[in-house]
Amino acid sequence: MWIFDSYYKGCVELWGRERGLSKVSVAYPPSFYMHLKDPPAYREMIEALESRFMAEECSFRTIFGIFQGHRIYAGRKVAEKIEIQTRHQAEFYNVDVRQDQRYMAENDLFPCGDRDESRFSPDFETPLTSLGLQVAGGDPTMPGVISRIEVQNGRKRLLEGPERAVISDLLELVKAHDPDLILCPHADTWIPLMVGKARRYGLEPTFSRTGFFKPMATRSYWSYGKVNHKEGAMIPEGRILIDTAKSFVYAEGGLKGVLMASRLSGLSPNLTSRFTPGTLISSYEVFEALRRGVAVPFRKRDAESLRNISELRACDKGGMMFQPEPGVYENVHQIDFTSLYPTIIVKYNLSPETVRDPELKGFLSTVLSSLLDLRIETKRLKKTNSDYAGIDSVLKWMLVTCFGYTGYRNAKFGQIQVYERITEISRELLMQVKEMAEDMDFQVLHGIVDCLWVIGEPIASFKEAVEGETGILTEVDSYDWIAFLPMADGSGAYNRYFGRLDTSKMKIRGVMARKGDTPEYVRRMQQELFVVLGEARSREELRMIEPKARGVARRYMEKLRETDVRELAIHRRVSTLRYSRRCAEASAVQAHLEQGITLAPGMEIGYVVKDAGRWEVEPERTAAKFDAGYYGKLLEKAWEETAFVFSFR
């Protein structure tokens, strides 16, 4: 059966396609493993567990070896009560894994594929019926009356009229078509709203095949030093619902990327479309552990032990970077390691248990090996077939985050010593490659963690030498010219550069056109400037096109007052709802709240600056005026970044 939805409701529910729509319900009682260092000390507790729940002595496998303990047929609440009773002396495994994920792992099943095919194949069938929805003219930040809905079902169809009639027609259409998959921008806003309205109108909300929905709570959380916000959702049972406007995985990988994430993680597409790459890589590791009969720890006890400051100074140094000299350089090559950090994990057999015993075959290195091989394959395939680009992008993000999760204290298979060893090896590799370049008479311009910029020939020989010496695959980008921008103090910026590749395409990093909070009007000007710069193949030709570039900037400055105010909206993520000083974000938060718009930390807001002197702003949706002086300065800043190339004669 080609499984496309799974969940647990006292039993495992699986929905799939097998000569038509199929649903399977399987009795699967929850259970977990418990390990006690001194079982006789808890004899009475163990006897009580045996009498009240089904509990049995057993041995179970962890990444650190075989443990003796008990398997207790109960859920998380029981484990948490035992924790309290034993004063946290008991160790628990498989407590908080998803029951449907665990069932599939133990029975050699996985979502979005057939049992007899490889989960790691990028070529798989998608036997799903689908329906596309879009609420026309609605504002998801302040949803009101729903009077127009566009439906894509082989052909476009517009439902419009009174709200009750529109929702009724849509629900009838969903019932008649009975799709496996619904794609809808802002689905996690509109679908709960429509379900609530349908029930008030006495209509059956047919978005779910069973009539029930699985709720996902709204929450704000910290990740990598910034606050994020995850919207709540109502997920229909027996059907996939993807919010095409809010899903990062769908935006990066399309439907194929979402389904590949399901195949790898053992989670339904409803979840993989809503989870972050970090959660996906963690879920993949859990699924692999369960498939291999390895118990998954509940509470981490080995994330990091106490160390003195000298040890921390020696170990916790992060990645290596070489600071560039600001300037414009010709005939430059950028050599990048392919998936450097996961490759280091695999190549050097890094895993929590190998920190203690390097001779062991590490769990983490073993399970990431298959994922890395798949990434290398899709990276190769997408060069000739763009159909693989989405899968490759999702794999890239999963592998990027696998490194960070080795140092995350709650990661099931993370440990800070592994994290530090990865960065140590990466520093050694970059130094090694730099020295190789200099020995081969290449000039090193810049280096950052996993890539190096050099001048010299033949680059093919250098690439071959690097791969032969390190055993890690590389890729090369060659530039006709590249500009490394300065920081405020005049020294070279590590991650702000742009240049013309020998393919005639421009590659830009760290400038205003790449930043999420840059107003669209400013972004468009800088992008147009980069198109002009892309016409130049050398520093001499850059000098010749300077007048044309200045003309572009002048045109945007002159037309600023005429532009649509919505093109000047600044989009930023709200870090807090309480500010200690006056600033644009504080004014924007207050303006949104005054309009009745509910905000939470991590949510993105759009606003237009009306008076920068007093930091008066208006929400994007109601803005009518703007401070031309303020936006003129943003245009000047974007011009100065680009015009840096003209300062070298």
C-alpha positions in Angstrom: 0.0 0.0 0.0 1.3 3.5 -1.0 0.7 5.2 2.4 0.0 9.0 2.3 -1.4 9.6 5.7 -0.8 8.1 9.2 -1.7 8.9 12.7 -2.5 7.3 16.1 -5.9 7.2 17.7 -5.6 4.3 20.2 -4.6 2.3 17.2 -2.4 3.1 14.1 -4.5 4.5 11.2 -2.9 4.2 7.7 -4.4 5.7 4.5 -3.1 4.7 1.2 -3.5 3.8 -2.4 -3.7 0.1 -3.4 -6.1 -0.6 -6.3 -8.1 2.4 -5.0 -8.3 4.1 -1.7 -7.5 2.0 1.3 -7.6 2.5 5.1 -6.0 0.1 7.6 -6.5 0.2 11.4 -4.0 -1.7 13.5 -4.0 -2.3 17.2 -0.7 -1.1 18.6 -0.5 -0.4 22.3 2.1 2.1 23.4 5.2 0.9 25.3 8.5 2.2 26.4 11.8 0.8 27.9 13.1 1.6 31.4 16.6 1.0 32.6 17.5 1.2 36.4 21.0 1.1 37.6 19.8 -0.6 40.9 16.6 -2.5 40.1 16.3 -4.1 43.6 16.0 -0.7 45.2 12.8 -0.2 43.2 11.3 -3.8 43.6 8.0 -2.6 45.0 7.6 -0.1 42.2 8.4 -2.7 39.5 5.8 -5.1 41.1 3.2 -2.4 41.0 3.9 -1.7 37.3 3.7 -5.4 36.6 0.3 -5.6 38.3 -1.2 -2.5 36.9 0.3 -2.5 33.4 1.8 -5.2 31.3 5.6 -5.0 32.2 8.3 -7.5 31.3 12.0 -7.9 31.9 14.0 -7.5 28.7 17.2 -6.4 27.1 17.2 -3.6 24.5 19.7 -2.1 22.2 21.0 1.5 22.4 23.8 3.2 20.5 26.0 2.6 23.5 25.3 -1.1 23.7 22.8 -3.6 25.2 20.9 -2.5 28.3 18.9 -4.6 30.8 15.6 -3.3 31.9 11.8 -3.5 31.5 9.4 -3.0 28.7 6.3 -1.3 30.1 3.1 -1.1 28.0 2.0 2.4 28.9 2.3 5.9 27.6 4.4 9.0 28.4 2.4 10.1 31.5 3.4 6.8 33.3 7.0 7.3 32.4 7.0 10.9 33.8 5.4 9.6 37.0 8.2 7.0 37.3 10.8 9.7 36.7 9.4 11.6 39.8 9.2 8.5 41.9 12.8 7.4 41.1 14.1 11.0 41.4 15.2 10.9 37.8 17.4 7.8 38.4 15.5 5.8 35.7 16.5 6.1 32.1 13.7 5.8 29.5 13.7 5.0 25.8 11.0 5.1 23.0 8.7 7.2 25.3 8.0 10.2 23.0 8.4 8.7 19.5 5.3 8.8 17.3 3.4 5.6 17.4 2.5 5.5 13.7 6.2 6.2 12.9 7.3 3.4 15.2 4.8 0.9 13.8 6.0 1.5 10.2 9.6 1.3 11.3 9.1 -2.0 13.0 7.1 -3.5 10.1 9.3 -2.4 7.3 6.9 0.2 6.0 7.4 3.8 5.0 5.1 6.6 3.7 4.9 7.6 0.0 6.3 4.4 -1.4 5.9 0.7 -1.8 7.5 -1.9 0.5 9.6 -3.4 -2.3 11.3 -0.1 -3.4 14.1 1.8 -1.9 13.3 4.7 0.4 16.4 6.4 -1.0 15.4 6.4 -4.6 14.7 9.8 -6.1 12.5 8.2 -8.7 9.1 7.2 -7.3 5.5 7.3 -8.4 2.9 9.7 -6.9 -0.6 8.1 -7.3 -2.4 10.9 -5.6 -5.6 12.7 -6.7 -5.4 16.4 -6.0 -7.3 19.6 -5.8 -6.1 23.2 -5.7 -7.9 26.0 -3.7 -7.3 29.7 -3.3 -9.4 32.2 -1.5 -9.6 35.1 -3.9 -9.3 38.6 -2.6 -9.1 37.5 1.0 -6.5 38.8 3.5 -5.1 36.0 5.6 -3.9 38.4 8.3 -7.5 39.6 8.9 -9.8 37.0 7.4 -13.4 38.1 7.0 -16.3 37.1 4.7 -15.4 34.4 2.2 -17.1 35.3 -1.1 -14.8 34.0 -3.8 -12.8 30.8 -4.1 -10.8 29.6 -7.1 -10.7 25.8 -7.5 -8.2 24.0 -9.7 -9.5 20.6 -10.7 -8.1 19.9 -14.1 -9.6 23.2 -15.1 -10.1 26.5 -13.2 -13.5 27.1 -11.6 -14.6 30.2 -9.6 -17.1 29.8 -6.8 -18.6 33.2 -5.8 -21.6 34.6 -4.1 -22.9 34.7 -0.5 -20.5 33.1 2.0 -22.7 30.2 2.9 -23.3 29.3 -0.7 -19.6 29.5 -1.6 -18.6 27.3 1.3 -21.4 24.8 0.6 -20.4 24.6 -3.0 -16.8 24.0 -2.1 -17.6 21.3 0.4 -19.8 19.5 -2.1 -17.0 19.7 -4.7 -14.5 18.3 -2.3 -16.8 15.5 -1.4 -17.5 14.7 -5.1 -13.9 14.8 -6.2 -12.6 13.2 -2.9 -8.9 14.3 -3.4 -6.0 12.7 -1.6 -4.2 16.0 -1.7 -5.4 19.6 -1.2 -3.0 22.5 -2.1 -4.0 25.9 -0.8 -2.1 29.1 0.0 -2.5 30.0 3.7 -4.4 26.8 4.2 -3.7 26.8 7.9 -5.6 30.1 8.2 -8.4 29.5 5.7 -9.3 25.9 6.4 -9.9 26.2 10.2 -11.9 29.4 9.4 -14.0 27.5 6.8 -14.5 24.5 9.1 -15.8 26.8 11.8 -18.1 28.7 9.4 -19.4 25.4 7.9 -20.3 24.0 11.3 -22.2 27.3 12.2 -24.1 27.0 8.9 -25.0 23.4 9.7 -22.7 22.0 6.9 -20.5 19.0 7.0 -16.8 20.0 6.7 -15.7 17.5 4.1 -12.1 18.5 4.1 -11.5 15.5 6.4 -12.4 12.0 5.1 -13.5 11.0 8.6 -15.0 14.3 9.7 -12.3 14.7 12.3 -9.2 16.9 12.3 -5.8 16.6 14.1 -5.0 20.0 15.7 -1.5 21.5 15.7 -1.0 24.2 18.3 0.2 27.7 17.6 3.6 28.4 19.2 6.6 30.8 19.3 10.1 29.3 19.8 13.7 30.2 19.7 16.0 28.7 17.1 19.6 29.7 16.1 19.4 32.9 18.1 16.1 34.2 16.8 12.4 33.8 17.7 10.2 32.0 15.2 6.4 31.5 15.1 4.5 28.4 13.9 0.9 28.8 13.1 -1.6 26.3 14.4 -3.3 24.0 11.9 -6.3 21.7 11.5 -5.0 18.6 9.7 -7.7 16.5 8.0 -7.7 12.8 8.6 -7.2 10.6 5.6 -6.1 13.5 3.4 -3.0 15.6 2.8 -3.4 19.4 3.2 -0.4 21.6 2.3 -0.2 25.3 3.1 1.7 26.3 -0.1 2.3 29.9 1.2 3.8 29.0 4.6 5.5 25.6 4.1 9.3 26.0 3.9 9.7 22.5 2.6 7.1 22.9 -0.1 8.6 26.3 -1.1 12.1 24.7 -1.4 11.2 21.3 -2.8 7.6 21.3 -4.2 5.4 18.3 -3.7 8.2 15.9 -4.6 10.4 17.4 -1.8 7.6 17.0 0.7 7.0 13.4 -0.3 10.7 12.6 -0.2 10.9 14.0 3.3 8.1 11.7 4.3 9.8 8.7 2.8 13.0 9.4 4.8 11.5 10.5 8.1 8.5 8.1 8.4 6.2 11.0 8.9 3.1 11.8 7.0 3.3 14.6 4.3 0.9 16.7 6.5 3.8 16.9 9.1 6.8 17.1 6.8 5.2 20.1 5.0 4.9 21.9 8.3 8.2 20.9 10.0 11.5 22.6 9.8 14.6 20.8 8.2 16.0 20.4 11.7 12.9 18.5 12.8 13.0 16.4 9.6 16.7 15.3 10.1 15.9 14.5 13.7 12.9 12.5 12.7 14.9 10.7 10.0 17.5 9.7 12.6 14.7 8.4 14.9 13.1 6.5 12.1 16.4 4.9 11.2 17.0 3.9 14.8 13.6 2.3 15.1 14.1 0.4 11.9 17.5 -0.9 13.1 16.1 -1.9 16.5 17.9 0.9 18.4 16.0 2.4 21.3 15.5 6.2 21.2 16.4 8.1 24.5 13.7 10.1 26.1 15.8 12.6 28.2 19.3 13.4 27.1 21.9 12.8 29.8 25.1 13.0 27.7 24.6 16.3 25.8 27.4 18.0 27.6 29.3 17.6 30.9 30.9 20.2 33.0 34.3 21.5 31.7 36.7 24.1 32.8 37.3 27.3 30.7 40.6 26.1 29.3 38.9 23.1 27.8 36.2 25.2 26.3 38.8 27.6 24.8 40.6 24.6 23.2 37.5 22.9 21.8 34.8 25.5 21.0 36.2 27.5 18.1 33.7 27.2 15.3 34.5 27.2 11.6 37.6 28.8 10.0 37.4 32.0 8.0 40.0 34.0 6.1 39.2 37.7 5.8 39.3 39.1 2.2 40.8 42.4 1.1 38.0 44.6 -0.2 38.3 45.0 -4.0 37.4 43.7 -7.4 39.3 40.7 -8.7 39.4 39.0 -12.1 39.5 35.4 -13.1 38.7 34.0 -9.7 37.7 30.4 -8.8 35.5 29.4 -5.9 36.0 25.8 -4.8 33.3 24.4 -2.4 33.3 21.1 -0.5 30.0 19.2 -1.2 28.0 18.8 2.0 31.2 19.3 4.1 29.9 18.7 7.6 27.8 15.6 6.9 30.7 14.3 4.9 33.0 14.8 7.9 30.6 12.9 10.1 30.5 10.0 7.7 34.2 10.0 6.7 35.5 10.3 10.2 32.9 8.0 11.8 31.6 10.6 14.2 28.8 9.7 16.6 28.2 10.0 20.4 29.3 6.4 21.0 32.5 6.8 19.0 33.7 9.6 21.2 34.2 6.9 23.9 35.3 4.1 21.5 36.5 5.2 18.0 36.6 1.6 16.9 32.8 1.3 16.9 30.8 1.8 13.8 29.0 5.0 14.6 25.2 5.2 14.4 25.1 8.8 13.2 27.8 8.3 10.5 26.0 5.1 9.3 22.5 6.6 8.9 23.8 9.9 7.4 25.8 7.9 4.8 22.7 6.9 2.9 21.3 10.4 3.0 24.6 11.9 1.8 24.8 9.4 -1.1 21.3 10.4 -2.1 22.2 14.1 -2.0 25.3 13.5 -4.2 23.0 11.6 -6.7 20.3 14.3 -6.9 22.9 17.0 -7.1 24.3 15.3 -10.2 20.8 14.5 -11.7 19.5 18.0 -11.4 22.2 19.4 -13.7 20.4 17.7 -16.6 16.9 17.3 -15.2 15.3 20.1 -13.2 12.7 17.6 -11.8 15.3 16.6 -9.2 16.0 20.1 -8.0 13.2 20.1 -5.4 14.3 16.8 -3.8 17.9 18.0 -3.9 17.0 21.3 -2.1 15.2 19.5 0.7 18.2 17.1 1.2 20.6 20.0 1.2 18.7 21.7 4.1 18.3 18.4 6.0 22.1 17.8 5.8 22.9 21.4 6.6 21.0 21.1 9.9 22.3 17.7 10.8 25.5 19.4 12.0 23.8 21.9 14.2 21.7 19.1 15.8 24.8 17.3 16.9 25.4 20.2 19.4 21.7 20.7 20.3 21.2 19.6 23.9 17.9 17.9 23.2 18.8 16.1 20.0 18.3 12.4 20.4 21.6 11.5 18.9 23.6 14.6 19.6 26.6 15.3 21.7 28.7 18.5 22.0 32.0 16.7 21.6 30.8 15.5 18.2 29.9 19.0 17.2 33.3 20.3 18.3 35.2 17.6 16.5 33.3 18.3 13.3 34.3 22.0 13.4 37.9 21.1 14.3 38.2 18.8 11.3 36.7 21.5 9.0 39.2 24.0 10.2 42.1 21.6 9.6 40.7 20.8 6.1 40.4 24.5 5.1 44.0 25.2 6.3 45.1 22.1 4.4 43.5 23.3 1.2 44.8 26.8 1.6 48.4 25.4 2.0 47.9 23.2 -1.1 46.7 26.2 -3.1 49.8 28.2 -2.1 52.1 25.3 -2.9 50.6 25.2 -6.4 51.1 28.9 -6.8 47.5 29.9 -6.4 46.7 33.2 -4.7 44.2 32.8 -1.9 41.7 35.7 -1.7 39.1 34.5 0.8 37.9 31.4 2.7 34.9 30.6 4.8 34.2 27.3 6.5 33.7 25.1 3.4 34.9 27.1 0.4 38.0 28.9 -0.8 38.4 31.7 -3.4 41.6 31.6 -5.4 43.3 33.0 -8.5 45.4 30.7 -10.6 45.4 28.0 -13.3 44.7 25.2 -14.0 41.8 25.0 -11.6 40.9 21.5 -12.7 44.3 20.2 -11.4 43.7 22.0 -8.1 40.2 20.5 -7.8 41.6 17.0 -8.5 44.4 17.5 -6.0 42.0 18.7 -3.3 39.6 15.7 -3.8 42.5 13.3 -3.9 44.0 14.6 -0.7 40.9 15.1 1.4 38.6 12.4 -0.1 35.7 14.9 -0.3 33.9 15.9 -3.5 34.1 19.5 -4.5 32.5 21.9 -7.0 34.0 24.9 -8.7 32.4 28.2 -9.7 34.6 30.4 -11.9 34.1 34.2 -12.0 35.0 36.7 -14.8 35.2 39.1 -11.9 34.1 39.3 -8.2 33.8 42.1 -5.7 34.4 41.6 -2.0 32.7 44.4 -0.1 34.1 46.3 2.9 32.7 46.5 6.4 32.1 49.9 8.1 35.7 50.0 9.3 37.1 49.4 5.9 38.1 45.7 6.4 36.7 43.0 4.2 33.3 41.5 4.9 33.2 37.8 5.2 29.8 37.1 3.6 29.1 40.2 1.3 30.2 39.8 -2.3 28.9 39.6 -5.8 30.4 38.7 -9.2 29.9 37.6 -12.7 30.3 33.9 -13.3 31.9 32.6 -16.5 28.4 31.3 -17.4 27.4 35.1 -17.6 25.1 34.7 -14.5 25.5 37.0 -11.5 26.1 35.5 -8.1 25.2 37.8 -5.2 25.5 37.3 -1.4 24.8 39.4 1.7 23.6 42.6 -0.2 20.2 44.3 0.1 18.7 42.4 -2.8 19.2 39.2 -0.8 17.8 40.5 2.5 14.2 39.6 3.5 13.5 43.1 5.0 14.4 45.1 1.9 11.4 46.9 0.4 10.5 45.5 -3.0 11.1 48.8 -4.8 14.7 49.0 -3.4 15.3 45.3 -4.2 14.1 45.8 -7.8 16.5 48.7 -8.3 19.5 46.7 -7.1 18.5 43.6 -9.1 18.3 45.8 -12.2 21.8 47.2 -11.4 23.1 43.7 -11.2 21.7 42.9 -14.6 23.7 45.9 -15.9 26.8 44.8 -14.1 26.4 41.3 -15.6 27.0 42.7 -19.0 30.6 43.5 -18.1 33.2 40.7 -18.4 36.1 42.5 -16.9 37.1 45.5 -14.7 37.6 47.5 -17.8 34.1 46.8 -19.1 32.7 47.6 -15.6 34.3 51.1 -15.9 32.6 51.5 -19.3 29.1 50.7 -18.1 29.2 53.0 -15.1 27.1 55.7 -16.8 24.4 53.1 -17.6 24.3 51.9 -14.0 24.0 55.5 -12.7 21.1 56.1 -15.1 19.2 53.1 -13.5 19.8 54.4 -10.0 18.8 58.0 -11.0 15.6 56.7 -12.6 14.5 54.9 -9.4 15.3 57.9 -7.3 13.3 60.2 -9.6 10.3 57.9 -9.6 10.3 57.1 -5.9 7.4 59.5 -5.0 5.2 57.9 -7.7 5.7 54.3 -6.7 3.0 52.1 -5.2 3.2 52.4 -1.4 2.9 48.6 -1.1 6.3 48.2 -2.9 7.9 50.1 0.0 6.6 47.7 2.7 9.3 46.4 5.1 8.8 42.8 6.3 10.3 41.8 9.5 9.9 39.1 12.1 8.6 40.3 15.5 11.0 39.3 18.3 8.8 40.6 21.1 5.6 42.5 21.7 7.3 44.8 24.3 10.0 47.3 23.3 12.1 49.4 25.7 12.9 52.0 23.1 11.2 53.8 20.2 11.9 52.2 16.9 10.1 51.2 13.6 9.3 47.7 14.8 7.8 48.9 18.1 5.6 51.3 16.2 4.6 48.6 13.7 3.6 46.2 16.4 1.5 48.9 18.1 -0.1 49.9 14.8 -1.1 46.3 14.1 -2.5 45.7 17.5 -4.6 48.9 17.2 -6.1 47.5 14.0 -7.1 44.3 15.8 -4.5 42.1 14.2 -3.3 39.4 16.6 0.5 39.1 16.9 2.9 36.7 18.6 6.7 36.6 18.8 8.1 35.1 15.6 5.3 36.3 13.3 6.2 38.3 10.2 4.7 41.8 9.8 4.8 44.2 6.9 4.8 48.0 7.5 5.5 51.3 5.7 7.5 54.1 7.4 5.4 57.3 7.3 7.7 59.5 9.3 11.2 58.2 10.2 11.9 61.2 12.5 9.1 60.1 14.8 9.1 56.5 13.8 5.5 56.7 12.6 4.6 53.6 10.6 1.4 52.0 9.1 0.6 48.4 8.5 1.2 47.4 4.9 -2.5 46.6 4.3 -3.7 50.1 5.1 -0.6 52.3 4.3 -1.3 55.3 2.1 1.8 57.6 2.7 5.5 57.1 3.1 8.6 59.1 4.1 10.4 59.7 0.8 13.5 60.8 2.5 13.8 57.6 4.5 13.3 55.4 1.4 15.7 57.6 -0.6 18.4 56.7 1.9 17.7 53.0 1.4 18.0 53.5 -2.4 21.3 55.3 -1.8 22.6 52.4 0.4 21.7 49.9 -2.3 23.4 52.0 -4.9 26.6 52.4 -2.8 26.8 48.6 -2.4 26.6 48.1 -6.1 28.8 51.1 -7.1 31.7 49.7 -5.1 32.9 48.1 -8.3 33.4 51.5 -9.9 35.8 52.7 -7.2 38.7 50.6 -8.7 40.3 52.0 -11.8 
